[in-house]
Amino acid sequence: MTRVLAGDLGGTNTRLAIVSTDGGPRRWVAREDFHSRDHDSLEELVRA
């Protein structure tokens, strides 16, 4: 199973998702929204 970490990083909000890319249509496996100012780095967001 191939999975990709996708994100929309902004000054106010950051949205991260894990997307399955096996064969057919892409499918969201997990998705989470964060307030960007609450985290010091992308690494911290990914670990959250």
PDB file of N, H, CA, C and O in Angstrom:
ATOM      1  N   MET A   1       0.857  -1.176   0.000  1.00  0.00           N
ATOM      2  CA  MET A   1       0.000   0.000   0.000  1.00  0.00           C
ATOM      3  C   MET A   1       0.900   1.236   0.000  1.00  0.00           C
ATOM      4  O   MET A   1       1.740   1.399   0.885  1.00  0.00           O
ATOM      5  N   THR A   2       0.722   2.091  -0.982  1.00  0.00           N
ATOM      6  H   THR A   2       0.040   1.958  -1.701  1.00  0.00           H
ATOM      7  CA  THR A   2       1.485   3.326  -1.064  1.00  0.00           C
ATOM      8  C   THR A   2       0.680   4.446  -0.429  1.00  0.00           C
ATOM      9  O   THR A   2      -0.489   4.657  -0.752  1.00  0.00           O
ATOM     10  N   ARG A   3       1.332   5.160   0.483  1.00  0.00           N
ATOM     11  H   ARG A   3       2.282   4.989   0.746  1.00  0.00           H
ATOM     12  CA  ARG A   3       0.683   6.297   1.138  1.00  0.00           C
ATOM     13  C   ARG A   3       1.570   7.521   1.006  1.00  0.00           C
ATOM     14  O   ARG A   3       2.797   7.424   1.006  1.00  0.00           O
ATOM     15  N   VAL A   4       0.928   8.673   0.893  1.00  0.00           N
ATOM     16  H   VAL A   4      -0.069   8.752   0.893  1.00  0.00           H
ATOM     17  CA  VAL A   4       1.627   9.932   0.707  1.00  0.00           C
ATOM     18  C   VAL A   4       1.155  10.901   1.782  1.00  0.00           C
ATOM     19  O   VAL A   4      -0.034  10.958   2.096  1.00  0.00           O
ATOM     20  N   LEU A   5       2.095  11.667   2.349  1.00  0.00           N
ATOM     21  H   LEU A   5       3.061  11.621   2.094  1.00  0.00           H
ATOM     22  CA  LEU A   5       1.745  12.744   3.261  1.00  0.00           C
ATOM     23  C   LEU A   5       1.543  13.993   2.418  1.00  0.00           C
ATOM     24  O   LEU A   5       2.463  14.441   1.733  1.00  0.00           O
ATOM     25  N   ALA A   6       0.345  14.552   2.466  1.00  0.00           N
ATOM     26  H   ALA A   6      -0.402  14.188   3.022  1.00  0.00           H
ATOM     27  CA  ALA A   6       0.019  15.759   1.709  1.00  0.00           C
ATOM     28  C   ALA A   6      -0.322  16.861   2.695  1.00  0.00           C
ATOM     29  O   ALA A   6      -0.825  16.586   3.784  1.00  0.00           O
ATOM     30  N   GLY A   7      -0.053  18.103   2.325  1.00  0.00           N
ATOM     31  H   GLY A   7       0.356  18.327   1.440  1.00  0.00           H
ATOM     32  CA  GLY A   7      -0.346  19.175   3.250  1.00  0.00           C
ATOM     33  C   GLY A   7      -0.611  20.502   2.580  1.00  0.00           C
ATOM     34  O   GLY A   7      -0.207  20.749   1.443  1.00  0.00           O
ATOM     35  N   ASP A   8      -1.303  21.347   3.318  1.00  0.00           N
ATOM     36  H   ASP A   8      -1.632  21.146   4.241  1.00  0.00           H
ATOM     37  CA  ASP A   8      -1.554  22.732   2.949  1.00  0.00           C
ATOM     38  C   ASP A   8      -1.070  23.545   4.136  1.00  0.00           C
ATOM     39  O   ASP A   8      -1.761  23.633   5.151  1.00  0.00           O
ATOM     40  N   LEU A   9       0.116  24.143   4.020  1.00  0.00           N
ATOM     41  H   LEU A   9       0.678  24.071   3.196  1.00  0.00           H
ATOM     42  CA  LEU A   9       0.724  24.867   5.126  1.00  0.00           C
ATOM     43  C   LEU A   9       0.512  26.354   4.934  1.00  0.00           C
ATOM     44  O   LEU A   9       0.914  26.927   3.921  1.00  0.00           O
ATOM     45  N   GLY A  10      -0.120  26.973   5.915  1.00  0.00           N
ATOM     46  H   GLY A  10      -0.446  26.508   6.738  1.00  0.00           H
ATOM     47  CA  GLY A  10      -0.382  28.396   5.831  1.00  0.00           C
ATOM     48  C   GLY A  10       0.002  29.104   7.116  1.00  0.00           C
ATOM     49  O   GLY A  10       0.352  28.462   8.106  1.00  0.00           O
ATOM     50  N   GLY A  11      -0.063  30.407   7.099  1.00  0.00           N
ATOM     51  H   GLY A  11      -0.348  30.928   6.295  1.00  0.00           H
ATOM     52  CA  GLY A  11       0.289  31.198   8.269  1.00  0.00           C
ATOM     53  C   GLY A  11      -0.708  31.052   9.403  1.00  0.00           C
ATOM     54  O   GLY A  11      -0.337  31.196  10.567  1.00  0.00           O
ATOM     55  N   THR A  12      -1.960  30.769   9.092  1.00  0.00           N
ATOM     56  H   THR A  12      -2.261  30.652   8.145  1.00  0.00           H
ATOM     57  CA  THR A  12      -2.996  30.627  10.108  1.00  0.00           C
ATOM     58  C   THR A  12      -3.295  29.168  10.413  1.00  0.00           C
ATOM     59  O   THR A  12      -3.326  28.769  11.577  1.00  0.00           O
ATOM     60  N   ASN A  13      -3.513  28.379   9.387  1.00  0.00           N
ATOM     61  H   ASN A  13      -3.488  28.703   8.441  1.00  0.00           H
ATOM     62  CA  ASN A  13      -3.865  26.963   9.560  1.00  0.00           C
ATOM     63  C   ASN A  13      -2.968  26.065   8.716  1.00  0.00           C
ATOM     64  O   ASN A  13      -2.465  26.466   7.666  1.00  0.00           O
ATOM     65  N   THR A  14      -2.783  24.855   9.196  1.00  0.00           N
ATOM     66  H   THR A  14      -3.192  24.529  10.049  1.00  0.00           H
ATOM     67  CA  THR A  14      -2.071  23.820   8.452  1.00  0.00           C
ATOM     68  C   THR A  14      -2.951  22.587   8.425  1.00  0.00           C
ATOM     69  O   THR A  14      -3.484  22.166   9.451  1.00  0.00           O
ATOM     70  N   ARG A  15      -3.097  22.016   7.245  1.00  0.00           N
ATOM     71  H   ARG A  15      -2.663  22.359   6.411  1.00  0.00           H
ATOM     72  CA  ARG A  15      -3.892  20.798   7.085  1.00  0.00           C
ATOM     73  C   ARG A  15      -2.970  19.709   6.563  1.00  0.00           C
ATOM     74  O   ARG A  15      -2.298  19.891   5.548  1.00  0.00           O
ATOM     75  N   LEU A  16      -2.938  18.579   7.254  1.00  0.00           N
ATOM     76  H   LEU A  16      -3.485  18.431   8.079  1.00  0.00           H
ATOM     77  CA  LEU A  16      -2.129  17.443   6.836  1.00  0.00           C
ATOM     78  C   LEU A  16      -3.036  16.251   6.593  1.00  0.00           C
ATOM     79  O   LEU A  16      -4.023  16.054   7.302  1.00  0.00           O
ATOM     80  N   ALA A  17      -2.697  15.462   5.595  1.00  0.00           N
ATOM     81  H   ALA A  17      -1.895  15.622   5.019  1.00  0.00           H
ATOM     82  CA  ALA A  17      -3.483  14.269   5.278  1.00  0.00           C
ATOM     83  C   ALA A  17      -2.554  13.149   4.828  1.00  0.00           C
ATOM     84  O   ALA A  17      -1.502  13.389   4.236  1.00  0.00           O
ATOM     85  N   ILE A  18      -2.961  11.940   5.119  1.00  0.00           N
ATOM     86  H   ILE A  18      -3.816  11.745   5.600  1.00  0.00           H
ATOM     87  CA  ILE A  18      -2.311  10.761   4.559  1.00  0.00           C
ATOM     88  C   ILE A  18      -3.261  10.236   3.495  1.00  0.00           C
ATOM     89  O   ILE A  18      -4.439   9.995   3.758  1.00  0.00           O
ATOM     90  N   VAL A  19      -2.731  10.063   2.287  1.00  0.00           N
ATOM     91  H   VAL A  19      -1.774  10.259   2.074  1.00  0.00           H
ATOM     92  CA  VAL A  19      -3.545   9.686   1.138  1.00  0.00           C
ATOM     93  C   VAL A  19      -3.035   8.363   0.572  1.00  0.00           C
ATOM     94  O   VAL A  19      -1.834   8.194   0.361  1.00  0.00           O
ATOM     95  N   SER A  20      -3.945   7.433   0.330  1.00  0.00           N
ATOM     96  H   SER A  20      -4.921   7.570   0.502  1.00  0.00           H
ATOM     97  CA  SER A  20      -3.609   6.165  -0.312  1.00  0.00           C
ATOM     98  C   SER A  20      -3.608   6.382  -1.819  1.00  0.00           C
ATOM     99  O   SER A  20      -4.551   6.949  -2.371  1.00  0.00           O
ATOM    100  N   THR A  21      -2.542   5.928  -2.485  1.00  0.00           N
ATOM    101  H   THR A  21      -1.776   5.468  -2.037  1.00  0.00           H
ATOM    102  CA  THR A  21      -2.430   6.146  -3.930  1.00  0.00           C
ATOM    103  C   THR A  21      -2.386   4.836  -4.704  1.00  0.00           C
ATOM    104  O   THR A  21      -1.845   4.790  -5.809  1.00  0.00           O
ATOM    105  N   ASP A  22      -2.941   3.785  -4.146  1.00  0.00           N
ATOM    106  H   ASP A  22      -3.380   3.823  -3.248  1.00  0.00           H
ATOM    107  CA  ASP A  22      -2.919   2.475  -4.798  1.00  0.00           C
ATOM    108  C   ASP A  22      -3.971   2.372  -5.891  1.00  0.00           C
ATOM    109  O   ASP A  22      -5.170   2.391  -5.612  1.00  0.00           O
ATOM    110  N   GLY A  23      -3.528   2.265  -7.111  1.00  0.00           N
ATOM    111  H   GLY A  23      -2.554   2.249  -7.338  1.00  0.00           H
ATOM    112  CA  GLY A  23      -4.442   2.001  -8.216  1.00  0.00           C
ATOM    113  C   GLY A  23      -5.501   3.054  -8.423  1.00  0.00           C
ATOM    114  O   GLY A  23      -5.193   4.160  -8.869  1.00  0.00           O
ATOM    115  N   GLY A  24      -6.739   2.739  -8.110  1.00  0.00           N
ATOM    116  H   GLY A  24      -6.989   1.842  -7.748  1.00  0.00           H
ATOM    117  CA  GLY A  24      -7.907   3.580  -8.361  1.00  0.00           C
ATOM    118  C   GLY A  24      -7.795   4.996  -7.830  1.00  0.00           C
ATOM    119  O   GLY A  24      -6.694   5.525  -7.671  1.00  0.00           O
ATOM    120  N   PRO A  25      -8.920   5.598  -7.561  1.00  0.00           N
ATOM    121  CA  PRO A  25      -8.935   6.979  -7.082  1.00  0.00           C
ATOM    122  C   PRO A  25      -8.179   7.116  -5.765  1.00  0.00           C
ATOM    123  O   PRO A  25      -8.155   6.200  -4.943  1.00  0.00           O
ATOM    124  N   ARG A  26      -7.567   8.272  -5.588  1.00  0.00           N
ATOM    125  H   ARG A  26      -7.586   9.016  -6.256  1.00  0.00           H
ATOM    126  CA  ARG A  26      -6.880   8.543  -4.318  1.00  0.00           C
ATOM    127  C   ARG A  26      -7.905   8.567  -3.193  1.00  0.00           C
ATOM    128  O   ARG A  26      -9.033   9.031  -3.365  1.00  0.00           O
ATOM    129  N   ARG A  27      -7.484   8.054  -2.031  1.00  0.00           N
ATOM    130  H   ARG A  27      -6.568   7.678  -1.891  1.00  0.00           H
ATOM    131  CA  ARG A  27      -8.409   7.963  -0.891  1.00  0.00           C
ATOM    132  C   ARG A  27      -7.720   8.511   0.350  1.00  0.00           C
ATOM    133  O   ARG A  27      -6.578   8.156   0.641  1.00  0.00           O
ATOM    134  N   TRP A  28      -8.416   9.378   1.081  1.00  0.00           N
ATOM    135  H   TRP A  28      -9.344   9.666   0.845  1.00  0.00           H
ATOM    136  CA  TRP A  28      -7.876   9.933   2.315  1.00  0.00           C
ATOM    137  C   TRP A  28      -7.920   8.865   3.393  1.00  0.00           C
ATOM    138  O   TRP A  28      -8.978   8.295   3.660  1.00  0.00           O
ATOM    139  N   VAL A  29      -6.791   8.592   4.009  1.00  0.00           N
ATOM    140  H   VAL A  29      -5.932   9.055   3.793  1.00  0.00           H
ATOM    141  CA  VAL A  29      -6.707   7.626   5.096  1.00  0.00           C
ATOM    142  C   VAL A  29      -6.884   8.346   6.432  1.00  0.00           C
ATOM    143  O   VAL A  29      -7.533   7.833   7.344  1.00  0.00           O
ATOM    144  N   ALA A  30      -6.298   9.539   6.534  1.00  0.00           N
ATOM    145  H   ALA A  30      -5.771   9.955   5.793  1.00  0.00           H
ATOM    146  CA  ALA A  30      -6.409  10.345   7.757  1.00  0.00           C
ATOM    147  C   ALA A  30      -6.231  11.810   7.376  1.00  0.00           C
ATOM    148  O   ALA A  30      -5.541  12.132   6.409  1.00  0.00           O
ATOM    149  N   ARG A  31      -6.866  12.698   8.151  1.00  0.00           N
ATOM    150  H   ARG A  31      -7.427  12.436   8.936  1.00  0.00           H
ATOM    151  CA  ARG A  31      -6.748  14.137   7.901  1.00  0.00           C
ATOM    152  C   ARG A  31      -6.836  14.861   9.234  1.00  0.00           C
ATOM    153  O   ARG A  31      -7.622  14.491  10.106  1.00  0.00           O
ATOM    154  N   GLU A  32      -6.014  15.904   9.382  1.00  0.00           N
ATOM    155  H   GLU A  32      -5.375  16.205   8.674  1.00  0.00           H
ATOM    156  CA  GLU A  32      -6.004  16.664  10.637  1.00  0.00           C
ATOM    157  C   GLU A  32      -5.734  18.133  10.318  1.00  0.00           C
ATOM    158  O   GLU A  32      -4.913  18.446   9.456  1.00  0.00           O
ATOM    159  N   ASP A  33      -6.428  19.029  11.017  1.00  0.00           N
ATOM    160  H   ASP A  33      -7.095  18.774  11.718  1.00  0.00           H
ATOM    161  CA  ASP A  33      -6.215  20.471  10.893  1.00  0.00           C
ATOM    162  C   ASP A  33      -5.542  20.983  12.160  1.00  0.00           C
ATOM    163  O   ASP A  33      -5.839  20.522  13.262  1.00  0.00           O
ATOM    164  N   PHE A  34      -4.630  21.945  11.993  1.00  0.00           N
ATOM    165  H   PHE A  34      -4.388  22.320  11.098  1.00  0.00           H
ATOM    166  CA  PHE A  34      -3.891  22.515  13.118  1.00  0.00           C
ATOM    167  C   PHE A  34      -3.877  24.034  13.002  1.00  0.00           C
ATOM    168  O   PHE A  34      -3.996  24.577  11.903  1.00  0.00           O
ATOM    169  N   HIS A  35      -3.733  24.719  14.131  1.00  0.00           N
ATOM    170  H   HIS A  35      -3.636  24.278  15.023  1.00  0.00           H
ATOM    171  CA  HIS A  35      -3.456  26.152  14.142  1.00  0.00           C
ATOM    172  C   HIS A  35      -1.944  26.289  14.027  1.00  0.00           C
ATOM    173  O   HIS A  35      -1.210  25.827  14.900  1.00  0.00           O
ATOM    174  N   SER A  36      -1.479  26.914  12.966  1.00  0.00           N
ATOM    175  H   SER A  36      -2.076  27.289  12.257  1.00  0.00           H
ATOM    176  CA  SER A  36      -0.045  26.991  12.694  1.00  0.00           C
ATOM    177  C   SER A  36       0.730  27.640  13.831  1.00  0.00           C
ATOM    178  O   SER A  36       1.840  27.208  14.144  1.00  0.00           O
ATOM    179  N   ARG A  37       0.172  28.653  14.446  1.00  0.00           N
ATOM    180  H   ARG A  37      -0.729  29.003  14.192  1.00  0.00           H
ATOM    181  CA  ARG A  37       0.897  29.383  15.497  1.00  0.00           C
ATOM    182  C   ARG A  37       1.135  28.540  16.752  1.00  0.00           C
ATOM    183  O   ARG A  37       1.966  28.901  17.584  1.00  0.00           O
ATOM    184  N   ASP A  38       0.421  27.428  16.898  1.00  0.00           N
ATOM    185  H   ASP A  38      -0.254  27.134  16.222  1.00  0.00           H
ATOM    186  CA  ASP A  38       0.586  26.569  18.074  1.00  0.00           C
ATOM    187  C   ASP A  38       1.765  25.613  17.947  1.00  0.00           C
ATOM    188  O   ASP A  38       2.047  24.863  18.882  1.00  0.00           O
ATOM    189  N   HIS A  39       2.464  25.623  16.802  1.00  0.00           N
ATOM    190  H   HIS A  39       2.234  26.232  16.043  1.00  0.00           H
ATOM    191  CA  HIS A  39       3.554  24.676  16.553  1.00  0.00           C
ATOM    192  C   HIS A  39       4.760  25.421  16.002  1.00  0.00           C
ATOM    193  O   HIS A  39       4.623  26.350  15.206  1.00  0.00           O
ATOM    194  N   ASP A  40       5.950  24.997  16.441  1.00  0.00           N
ATOM    195  H   ASP A  40       6.060  24.242  17.087  1.00  0.00           H
ATOM    196  CA  ASP A  40       7.185  25.683  16.052  1.00  0.00           C
ATOM    197  C   ASP A  40       7.762  25.221  14.720  1.00  0.00           C
ATOM    198  O   ASP A  40       8.563  25.938  14.121  1.00  0.00           O
ATOM    199  N   SER A  41       7.377  24.043  14.244  1.00  0.00           N
ATOM    200  H   SER A  41       6.726  23.460  14.731  1.00  0.00           H
ATOM    201  CA  SER A  41       7.985  23.522  13.020  1.00  0.00           C
ATOM    202  C   SER A  41       7.062  22.506  12.350  1.00  0.00           C
ATOM    203  O   SER A  41       6.114  22.008  12.958  1.00  0.00           O
ATOM    204  N   LEU A  42       7.359  22.212  11.093  1.00  0.00           N
ATOM    205  H   LEU A  42       8.130  22.616  10.599  1.00  0.00           H
ATOM    206  CA  LEU A  42       6.617  21.178  10.375  1.00  0.00           C
ATOM    207  C   LEU A  42       6.839  19.826  11.035  1.00  0.00           C
ATOM    208  O   LEU A  42       5.908  19.027  11.138  1.00  0.00           O
ATOM    209  N   GLU A  43       8.052  19.563  11.480  1.00  0.00           N
ATOM    210  H   GLU A  43       8.808  20.212  11.396  1.00  0.00           H
ATOM    211  CA  GLU A  43       8.338  18.292  12.153  1.00  0.00           C
ATOM    212  C   GLU A  43       7.445  18.113  13.379  1.00  0.00           C
ATOM    213  O   GLU A  43       6.933  17.021  13.622  1.00  0.00           O
ATOM    214  N   GLU A  44       7.261  19.177  14.144  1.00  0.00           N
ATOM    215  H   GLU A  44       7.677  20.064  13.947  1.00  0.00           H
ATOM    216  CA  GLU A  44       6.389  19.100  15.324  1.00  0.00           C
ATOM    217  C   GLU A  44       4.944  18.802  14.912  1.00  0.00           C
ATOM    218  O   GLU A  44       4.258  18.022  15.573  1.00  0.00           O
ATOM    219  N   LEU A  45       4.488  19.415  13.834  1.00  0.00           N
ATOM    220  H   LEU A  45       5.045  20.049  13.298  1.00  0.00           H
ATOM    221  CA  LEU A  45       3.125  19.157  13.349  1.00  0.00           C
ATOM    222  C   LEU A  45       2.949  17.707  12.922  1.00  0.00           C
ATOM    223  O   LEU A  45       1.936  17.083  13.240  1.00  0.00           O
ATOM    224  N   VAL A  46       3.926  17.171  12.207  1.00  0.00           N
ATOM    225  H   VAL A  46       4.749  17.678  11.949  1.00  0.00           H
ATOM    226  CA  VAL A  46       3.826  15.788  11.735  1.00  0.00           C
ATOM    227  C   VAL A  46       3.800  14.833  12.916  1.00  0.00           C
ATOM    228  O   VAL A  46       3.090  13.828  12.881  1.00  0.00           O
ATOM    229  N   ARG A  47       4.560  15.131  13.955  1.00  0.00           N
ATOM    230  H   ARG A  47       5.136  15.947  13.982  1.00  0.00           H
ATOM    231  CA  ARG A  47       4.592  14.267  15.138  1.00  0.00           C
ATOM    232  C   ARG A  47       3.296  14.366  15.951  1.00  0.00           C
ATOM    233  O   ARG A  47       2.957  13.439  16.686  1.00  0.00           O
ATOM    234  N   ALA A  48       2.569  15.485  15.824  1.00  0.00           N
ATOM    235  H   ALA A  48       2.844  16.238  15.226  1.00  0.00           H
ATOM    236  CA  ALA A  48       1.331  15.685  16.583  1.00  0.00           C
ATOM    237  C   ALA A  48       0.275  14.823  16.044  1.00  0.00           C
ATOM    238  O   ALA A  48      -0.850  14.840  16.544  1.00  0.00           O
TER     239      ALA A  48
END
